[in-house]
């Protein structure tokens, strides 16, 4: 049986907000912006400690080399995990946001593509914690 190993590459901190609904069906996003309107249905965290542009070099190389990721989402006692793939088209240059996509679309804010979950599929207990203002920890692991 093949084995896989997880290597933590980066931890990102963000805050929840009363307007977090997480109903988007194809993406989820964290943003450095300090506010959220009800139209931001893909956003799961605000006031993030990092955007695509802030990611460390090891993580950049891994996703631009089409590496696989496991993204652990934690808020209070609630957790969820999302799996996705990197892509050579990822520029990781957006200074405000970081987006995980179920599709193969790539732009300057895309962390990874072909994700196993979008905002609407993230554990509802975790989303409830975030909509009540809970903290969000995003731990990004390389899978090898």
N, CA, C and O of each residue as an XYZ file, in Angstrom:
576
protein
N       0.844     -1.170      0.000
C       0.000      0.000      0.000
C       0.896      1.242      0.000
O       1.799      1.349      0.830
N       0.656      2.188     -0.928
C       1.481      3.398     -0.968
C       1.237      4.259      0.266
O       0.134      4.299      0.810
N       2.270      4.933      0.685
C       2.116      5.824      1.834
C       2.279      7.267      1.379
O       2.947      7.548      0.384
N       1.667      8.162      2.114
C       1.848      9.579      1.827
C       2.268     10.259      3.116
O       1.961      9.797      4.215
N       2.966     11.349      2.957
C       3.435     12.116      4.106
C       2.931     13.542      3.973
O       2.821     14.082      2.872
N       2.627     14.141      5.122
C       2.198     15.535      5.173
C       3.305     16.373      5.777
O       3.868     16.023      6.814
N       3.615     17.478      5.125
C       4.621     18.404      5.620
C       3.984     19.780      5.760
O       3.539     20.351      4.763
N       3.928     20.333      6.986
C       3.327     21.666      7.130
C       4.187     22.714      6.428
O       5.402     22.766      6.623
N       3.554     23.539      5.620
C       4.273     24.570      4.879
C       3.970     25.975      5.379
O       4.855     26.831      5.369
N       2.746     26.230      5.814
C       2.402     27.582      6.262
C       1.146     27.540      7.121
O       0.247     26.729      6.900
N       1.105     28.434      8.105
C      -0.079     28.625      8.940
C      -0.559     30.057      8.728
O       0.225     31.004      8.798
N      -1.843     30.198      8.472
C      -2.443     31.510      8.249
C      -3.544     31.702      9.289
O      -4.314     30.785      9.575
N      -3.603     32.891      9.840
C      -4.615     33.242     10.833
C      -5.594     34.224     10.199
O      -5.187     35.124      9.464
N      -6.880     34.052     10.482
C      -7.906     35.003     10.036
C      -8.995     35.078     11.102
O      -9.010     34.297     12.054
N      -9.891     36.021     10.925
C     -10.999     36.205     11.868
C     -12.323     35.867     11.198
O     -12.480     36.003      9.984
N     -13.257     35.429     12.007
C     -14.617     35.236     11.536
C     -15.354     36.566     11.512
O     -14.807     37.597     11.903
N     -16.606     36.537     11.049
C     -17.418     37.752     10.938
C     -18.890     37.350     10.880
O     -19.221     36.271     10.389
N     -19.757     38.199     11.371
C     -21.191     37.884     11.411
C     -21.792     37.642     10.031
O     -22.822     36.975      9.930
N     -21.183     38.163      8.965
C     -21.722     37.985      7.615
C     -21.183     36.754      6.894
O     -21.493     36.552      5.720
N     -20.395     35.936      7.556
C     -19.901     34.720      6.902
C     -21.064     33.743      6.740
O     -21.664     33.291      7.715
N     -21.362     33.432      5.472
C     -22.431     32.480      5.148
C     -21.861     31.214      4.519
O     -22.403     30.124      4.700
N     -20.763     31.365      3.780
C     -20.072     30.232      3.145
C     -21.037     29.364      2.346
O     -21.170     28.168      2.603
N     -21.709     29.978      1.375
C     -22.662     29.245      0.546
C     -22.187     29.058     -0.897
O     -22.879     28.428     -1.696
N     -21.029     29.592     -1.233
C     -20.520     29.484     -2.605
C     -20.225     28.027     -2.939
O     -19.708     27.287     -2.102
N     -20.551     27.619     -4.149
C     -20.458     26.208     -4.526
C     -19.165     25.813     -5.236
O     -18.935     24.627     -5.474
N     -18.311     26.794     -5.583
C     -17.101     26.421     -6.328
C     -15.794     26.916     -5.719
O     -14.723     26.480     -6.141
N     -15.854     27.820     -4.730
C     -14.620     28.354     -4.137
C     -14.797     28.604     -2.647
O     -15.913     28.614     -2.129
N     -13.658     28.808     -1.963
C     -13.675     29.495     -0.673
C     -12.479     30.414     -0.632
O     -11.470     30.177     -1.296
N     -12.603     31.477      0.162
C     -11.602     32.545      0.162
C     -11.352     33.035      1.575
O     -12.254     33.066      2.412
N     -10.094     33.421      1.824
C      -9.773     34.236      2.992
C      -9.197     35.540      2.453
O      -8.539     35.558      1.412
N      -9.449     36.626      3.170
C      -9.056     37.942      2.684
C      -8.370     38.751      3.783
O      -8.637     38.562      4.970
N      -7.490     39.645      3.372
C      -6.854     40.564      4.315
C      -7.774     41.738      4.658
O      -7.531     42.462      5.623
N      -8.826     41.920      3.866
C      -9.782     42.995      4.140
C     -10.367     42.801      5.533
O     -10.538     41.669      5.986
N     -10.670     43.898      6.208
C     -11.178     43.833      7.571
C     -12.685     43.896      7.692
O     -13.214     44.051      8.793
N     -13.388     43.777      6.568
C     -14.849     43.847      6.586
C     -15.407     42.813      5.616
O     -14.679     42.279      4.779
N     -16.693     42.537      5.732
C     -17.347     41.567      4.852
C     -18.809     41.952      4.676
O     -19.531     42.147      5.653
N     -19.241     42.060      3.420
C     -20.660     42.284      3.144
C     -21.336     40.930      2.935
O     -20.663     39.907      2.810
N     -22.642     40.929      2.898
C     -23.386     39.681      2.700
C     -23.194     39.106      1.306
O     -23.526     37.944      1.071
N     -22.668     39.891      0.382
C     -22.416     39.401     -0.979
C     -21.193     38.488     -1.039
O     -21.037     37.745     -2.008
N     -20.333     38.523     -0.043
C     -19.108     37.720     -0.036
C     -19.365     36.287      0.402
O     -18.853     35.848      1.431
N     -20.154     35.560     -0.374
C     -20.593     34.226      0.045
C     -19.526     33.137     -0.032
O     -19.758     32.016      0.423
N     -18.369     33.446     -0.596
C     -17.281     32.462     -0.628
C     -16.282     32.694      0.513
O     -15.453     31.825      0.783
N     -16.346     33.830      1.173
C     -15.347     34.202      2.176
C     -15.609     33.493      3.499
O     -16.723     33.511      4.022
N     -14.542     32.860      4.037
C     -14.658     32.177      5.326
C     -13.800     32.835      6.403
O     -13.883     32.448      7.569
N     -12.976     33.825      6.039
C     -12.161     34.522      7.025
C     -11.727     35.882      6.520
O     -11.440     36.051      5.335
N     -11.678     36.860      7.429
C     -11.245     38.221      7.102
C     -10.026     38.580      7.951
O      -9.633     37.821      8.837
N      -9.439     39.732      7.675
C      -8.252     40.214      8.407
C      -7.174     39.136      8.460
O      -6.539     38.924      9.493
N      -6.982     38.470      7.345
C      -6.038     37.359      7.243
C      -4.595     37.820      7.424
O      -4.236     38.942      7.066
N      -3.790     36.945      7.979
C      -2.363     37.244      8.155
C      -1.578     37.086      6.858
O      -0.410     37.469      6.801
N      -2.194     36.531      5.815
C      -1.478     36.338      4.551
C      -2.447     36.311      3.378
O      -3.605     35.915      3.507
N      -1.938     36.743      2.239
C      -2.644     36.651      0.960
C      -1.787     35.771      0.047
O      -0.771     35.227      0.480
N      -2.193     35.636     -1.197
C      -1.407     34.839     -2.148
C       0.023     35.378     -2.263
O       0.978     34.607     -2.353
N       0.157     36.684     -2.260
C       1.479     37.304     -2.424
C       2.403     37.047     -1.230
O       3.624     37.107     -1.372
N       1.834     36.765     -0.065
C       2.616     36.600      1.160
C       3.062     35.162      1.428
O       3.751     34.911      2.417
N       2.690     34.232      0.585
C       3.020     32.831      0.846
C       4.522     32.594      0.791
O       5.230     33.226      0.007
N       5.002     31.684      1.624
C       6.441     31.433      1.665
C       6.925     30.704      0.412
O       6.136     30.109     -0.323
N       8.220     30.762      0.187
C       8.818     30.238     -1.042
C       8.630     28.732     -1.196
O       8.409     28.246     -2.306
N       8.714     28.000     -0.112
C       8.554     26.546     -0.186
C       7.142     26.177     -0.654
O       6.977     25.278     -1.479
N       6.137     26.864     -0.134
C       4.761     26.617     -0.554
C       4.565     27.018     -2.012
O       3.915     26.299     -2.771
N       5.118     28.150     -2.403
C       5.019     28.605     -3.795
C       5.576     27.555     -4.757
O       4.932     27.203     -5.746
N       6.756     27.068     -4.462
C       7.386     26.064     -5.329
C       6.542     24.798     -5.403
O       6.408     24.194     -6.467
N       5.977     24.403     -4.275
C       5.179     23.179     -4.244
C       3.935     23.308     -5.125
O       3.659     22.416     -5.927
N       3.183     24.400     -4.992
C       1.950     24.525     -5.782
C       2.238     24.839     -7.246
O       1.509     24.378     -8.124
N       3.276     25.609     -7.526
C       3.600     25.902     -8.918
C       4.196     24.685     -9.621
O       4.230     24.628    -10.850
N       4.661     23.719     -8.846
C       5.139     22.452     -9.388
C       4.053     21.396     -9.419
O       4.346     20.205     -9.525
N       2.800     21.820     -9.328
C       1.623     20.946     -9.397
C       1.513     19.992     -8.215
O       0.901     18.930     -8.328
N       2.105     20.366     -7.076
C       2.030     19.530     -5.882
C       0.636     19.490     -5.286
O      -0.188     20.367     -5.541
N       0.382     18.464     -4.491
C      -0.902     18.320     -3.814
C      -0.832     18.952     -2.432
O       0.217     18.965     -1.789
N      -1.979     19.481     -1.984
C      -2.080     20.107     -0.671
C      -3.209     19.487      0.137
O      -4.199     19.004     -0.413
N      -3.039     19.511      1.445
C      -4.118     19.255      2.398
C      -4.233     20.530      3.220
O      -3.243     20.987      3.790
N      -5.415     21.106      3.287
C      -5.632     22.361      4.005
C      -6.528     22.075      5.201
O      -7.695     21.715      5.046
N      -5.971     22.240      6.391
C      -6.715     22.026      7.628
C      -7.308     23.357      8.070
O      -6.587     24.344      8.219
N      -8.615     23.385      8.278
C      -9.330     24.570      8.750
C      -9.765     24.312     10.183
O     -10.394     23.294     10.470
N      -9.430     25.241     11.091
C      -9.747     25.064     12.507
C     -10.352     26.352     13.049
O      -9.805     27.438     12.853
N     -11.496     26.220     13.737
C     -12.099     27.341     14.454
C     -12.681     26.785     15.743
O     -13.636     26.008     15.719
N     -12.103     27.185     16.866
C     -12.521     26.621     18.149
C     -12.272     25.128     18.146
O     -11.158     24.683     17.868
N     -13.298     24.348     18.453
C     -13.178     22.888     18.452
C     -13.618     22.275     17.125
O     -13.658     21.053     16.989
N     -13.946     23.112     16.157
C     -14.446     22.648     14.861
C     -13.309     22.565     13.852
O     -12.461     23.456     13.787
N     -13.292     21.489     13.063
C     -12.246     21.318     12.051
C     -12.843     20.789     10.754
O     -13.928     20.207     10.740
N     -12.121     21.001      9.679
C     -12.429     20.387      8.392
C     -11.127     20.336      7.604
O     -10.169     21.043      7.918
N     -11.103     19.497      6.586
C      -9.909     19.387      5.753
C     -10.323     19.382      4.294
O     -11.336     18.790      3.919
N      -9.515     20.056      3.472
C      -9.767     20.167      2.041
C      -8.496     19.736      1.319
O      -7.390     20.098      1.721
N      -8.661     18.969      0.261
C      -7.533     18.536     -0.565
C      -7.615     19.247     -1.906
O      -8.707     19.485     -2.421
N      -6.456     19.587     -2.476
C      -6.437     20.271     -3.767
C      -5.077     20.088     -4.433
O      -4.161     19.496     -3.861
N      -4.965     20.611     -5.657
C      -3.750     20.471     -6.457
C      -3.199     21.840     -6.835
O      -3.949     22.802     -7.002
N      -1.894     21.912     -6.966
C      -1.262     23.096     -7.511
C      -1.339     23.071     -9.029
O      -1.870     22.132     -9.622
N      -0.804     24.113     -9.648
C      -0.838     24.238    -11.103
C       0.283     25.185    -11.517
O       0.571     26.153    -10.813
N       0.912     24.911    -12.647
C       2.020     25.762    -13.102
C       1.567     27.184    -13.450
O       2.403     28.083    -13.545
N       0.265     27.405    -13.642
C      -0.247     28.736    -14.003
C      -0.443     29.660    -12.807
O      -0.789     30.827    -12.996
N      -0.236     29.182    -11.594
C      -0.514     29.984    -10.401
C       0.587     31.017    -10.174
O       1.741     30.663     -9.933
N       0.220     32.299    -10.254
C       1.217     33.365    -10.055
C       1.350     33.769     -8.593
O       2.398     34.270     -8.184
N       0.302     33.558     -7.798
C       0.326     33.861     -6.360
C       0.775     35.295     -6.084
O       1.643     35.524     -5.242
N       0.193     36.251     -6.786
C       0.613     37.645     -6.661
C      -0.425     38.575     -6.041
O      -0.137     39.754     -5.832
N      -1.618     38.081     -5.744
C      -2.659     38.961     -5.217
C      -2.315     39.407     -3.796
O      -2.050     38.560     -2.943
N      -2.313     40.712     -3.519
C      -1.924     41.200     -2.195
C      -3.045     41.205     -1.155
O      -2.810     41.586     -0.008
N      -4.255     40.791     -1.530
C      -5.391     40.890     -0.614
C      -6.081     39.577     -0.281
O      -6.630     39.432      0.812
N      -6.064     38.619     -1.196
C      -6.873     37.417     -0.973
C      -6.170     36.139     -1.399
O      -5.144     36.150     -2.080
N      -6.769     35.041     -0.967
C      -6.277     33.700     -1.262
C      -7.510     32.834     -1.513
O      -8.384     32.733     -0.652
N      -7.583     32.205     -2.696
C      -8.776     31.457     -3.084
C      -8.435     30.003     -3.399
O      -7.454     29.709     -4.081
N      -9.267     29.108     -2.887
C      -9.196     27.680     -3.191
C     -10.370     27.384     -4.117
O     -11.507     27.754     -3.821
N     -10.095     26.710     -5.250
C     -11.117     26.507     -6.282
C     -11.365     25.029     -6.591
O     -10.429     24.233     -6.649
N     -12.632     24.675     -6.788
C     -12.974     23.328     -7.253
C     -12.683     23.186     -8.748
O     -12.418     22.083     -9.224
N     -12.730     24.271     -9.473
C     -12.488     24.258    -10.920
C     -10.986     24.268    -11.198
O     -10.174     24.168    -10.279
N     -10.632     24.388    -12.469
C      -9.222     24.505    -12.857
C      -8.859     25.950    -13.198
O      -7.752     26.212    -13.670
N      -9.774     26.886    -12.966
C      -9.505     28.295    -13.235
C      -8.372     28.781    -12.331
O      -8.327     28.448    -11.146
N      -7.462     29.566    -12.896
C      -6.344     30.106    -12.120
C      -6.201     31.595    -12.392
O      -6.235     32.034    -13.542
N      -6.041     32.370    -11.318
C      -5.691     33.779    -11.444
C      -4.681     34.109    -10.353
O      -4.161     33.202     -9.703
N      -4.394     35.392    -10.142
C      -3.328     35.779     -9.210
C      -3.647     35.509     -7.746
O      -2.759     35.590     -6.898
N      -4.904     35.188     -7.435
C      -5.298     34.917     -6.051
C      -5.469     33.427     -5.757
O      -5.686     33.048     -4.606
N      -5.376     32.588     -6.771
C      -5.640     31.155     -6.621
C      -4.489     30.448     -5.917
O      -3.345     30.512     -6.368
N      -4.795     29.769     -4.802
C      -3.823     28.928     -4.100
C      -3.741     27.557     -4.750
O      -2.650     27.027     -4.958
N      -4.904     26.978     -5.072
C      -4.920     25.642     -5.659
C      -6.235     25.417     -6.391
O      -7.197     26.167     -6.226
N      -6.252     24.365     -7.204
C      -7.399     24.036     -8.041
C      -7.850     22.601     -7.759
O      -7.198     21.858     -7.025
N      -8.973     22.236     -8.359
C      -9.535     20.887     -8.203
C      -9.692     20.504     -6.729
O      -9.370     19.387     -6.324
N     -10.190     21.448     -5.946
C     -10.367     21.232     -4.505
C     -11.503     20.252     -4.231
O     -12.454     20.143     -5.005
N     -11.382     19.552     -3.129
C     -12.403     18.578     -2.737
C     -13.654     19.240     -2.163
O     -14.708     18.609     -2.084
N     -13.544     20.508     -1.761
C     -14.683     21.214     -1.173
C     -14.642     22.694     -1.534
O     -13.582     23.276     -1.763
N     -15.835     23.278     -1.574
C     -15.996     24.729     -1.677
C     -16.638     25.207     -0.377
O     -16.908     24.407      0.518
N     -16.877     26.497     -0.277
C     -17.422     27.077      0.954
C     -18.698     26.380      1.417
O     -18.865     26.127      2.610
N     -19.597     26.069      0.489
C     -20.883     25.463      0.841
C     -20.738     24.057      1.424
O     -21.664     23.551      2.059
N     -19.588     23.429      1.214
C     -19.375     22.050      1.672
C     -18.529     21.954      2.939
O     -18.329     20.864      3.475
N     -18.037     23.085      3.412
C     -17.237     23.093      4.643
C     -18.150     22.813      5.830
O     -19.302     23.247      5.857
N     -17.631     22.092      6.799
C     -18.381     21.708      7.995
C     -19.170     22.895      8.553
O     -18.607     23.959      8.808
N     -20.461     22.704      8.738
C     -21.338     23.787      9.183
C     -21.062     24.217     10.617
O     -21.329     25.366     10.969
N     -20.540     23.337     11.446
C     -20.149     23.734     12.796
C     -19.001     24.726     12.760
O     -18.966     25.675     13.543
N     -18.058     24.505     11.848
C     -16.932     25.420     11.673
C     -17.433     26.771     11.158
O     -17.004     27.819     11.639
N     -18.333     26.744     10.189
C     -18.882     27.993      9.648
C     -19.670     28.742     10.717
O     -19.592     29.969     10.788
N     -20.422     28.033     11.544
C     -21.162     28.678     12.637
C     -20.200     29.387     13.579
O     -20.451     30.522     13.985
N     -19.098     28.723     13.929
C     -18.087     29.337     14.793
C     -17.558     30.626     14.170
O     -17.410     31.638     14.856
N     -17.273     30.586     12.868
C     -16.747     31.767     12.180
C     -17.792     32.874     12.085
O     -17.451     34.049     12.219
N     -19.051     32.525     11.857
C     -20.102     33.549     11.756
C     -20.401     34.185     13.114
O     -21.020     35.246     13.189
N     -19.957     33.531     14.179
C     -20.081     34.103     15.525
C     -18.811     34.849     15.930
O     -18.652     35.223     17.092
N     -17.903     35.065     14.967
C     -16.695     35.841     15.220
C     -15.495     35.035     15.665
O     -14.494     35.611     16.091
N     -15.570     33.714     15.578
C     -14.452     32.866     15.985
C     -13.208     33.092     15.135
O     -13.284     33.628     14.030
N     -12.079     32.681     15.661
C     -10.819     32.772     14.925
C     -10.700     31.592     13.970
O     -11.245     30.519     14.227
N      -9.981     31.796     12.863
C      -9.733     30.739     11.886
C      -8.237     30.520     11.762
O      -7.469     31.460     11.556
N      -7.838     29.270     11.891
C      -6.462     28.882     11.622
C      -6.471     27.997     10.387
O      -7.215     27.019     10.321
N      -5.648     28.340      9.413
C      -5.540     27.596      8.165
C      -4.132     27.023      8.127
O      -3.158     27.768      8.025
N      -4.024     25.702      8.209
C      -2.721     25.042      8.183
C      -2.599     24.345      6.834
O      -3.388     23.457      6.512
N      -1.609     24.753      6.049
C      -1.437     24.220      4.698
C      -0.300     23.205      4.708
O       0.835     23.520      5.064
N      -0.633     21.977      4.310
C       0.331     20.878      4.278
C       0.623     20.486      2.830
O      -0.277     20.473      1.990
N       1.873     20.170      2.548
C       2.234     19.530      1.286
C       2.013     18.040      1.456
O       2.319     17.482      2.510
N       1.486     17.394      0.436
C       1.333     15.943      0.436
C       2.402     15.380     -0.488
O       2.532     15.806     -1.636
N       3.163     14.421      0.020
C       4.158     13.774     -0.846
C       4.161     12.287     -0.602
O       4.928     11.560     -1.233
